[in-house]
């Protein structure tokens, strides 16, 4: 590293990191990955194993593979493909040094609470988005959502798989609307029907395979973590809410995410809640 | 009526930007409809059903943005246009510039 670059180094603390991403901060020094994509308030790092670590601005962890910084830095000179190095307690991206040792580890695994999902369904009633992804309302999207709902209703893994696979990669957005919808449904199943999912290991493998080739790398990461029961803090807050006010507040915060990502995720939650509703089996 | 697709490999924009791009493209003179989608198999199938999947868009991979006629079908930005394809490029560049200065 040149003296000039060193003099411009910007050092920032990592504040919080998901439990799934934490292991990436430790281990041998050296090149660990490259910058995958840069956004206004997020940098995705593609690790050497092909998985992603999202470094984002202060706030709730926006993904189960995310870590939040104490402040958002200037990213001048950084570009996709730039190398990312790990040293003892640090990540280095160009002139940016991220101190990682003191970051708090946050579990983003949704705790299971088998039982009735009816209260949550009722609490979310009336929380309506301005609009979800148009692709979810297309014939293809409607069919996929109906298959997903029917699979959940009948506890039919094949039907759920058909619907889930049809949603992968469908629609607008960097994380296509169908992927967001699927993640929302998986969050509800993880919370209220974990035993069923756990008893269908082939379902996980098949959906993971569909995500591997059927959608964007960022969306794939969300789906793979969802299949392991891990979600963003915003998603977890909705399905683990303990009161009407808490549920509605969390849903409103979820709806504010992305252009339609939050709305599409909430749509998936509603599909699953409807499928789990008593009297439909 | 002409259908055009602008393919941008490994061009990552957040969803808000992508929807803004689609709106911008629809505002171009002569454009009847436009959308911006990621080139996933499902999105390419949507375009194919509508007869809008160009050869160039068909070759694009899931992490690629392409440009389509139908709103909500995605960063596949195919457009049914009478305007030149440069209109799409200008819209994309204008959004990129706005993002850098915001």
Interface residues (C-beta under 8 A of the other chain):
Chain A: X36 X37 X38 X39 X40 X44 X80 X133 X134 X135 X137 X138 X140 X166 X167 X168 X169 X170 X171 X172 X173 X174 X175 X176 X177 X178 X213 X214 X215 X216 X217 X218 X258 X259 X260 X261
Chain B: X10 X12 X13 X14 X15 X16 X18 X19 X22 X35 X36 X37 X38 X40 X41 X42 X43 X45 X46 X49 X62 X63 X71 X72 X73 X74 X75 X99 X102
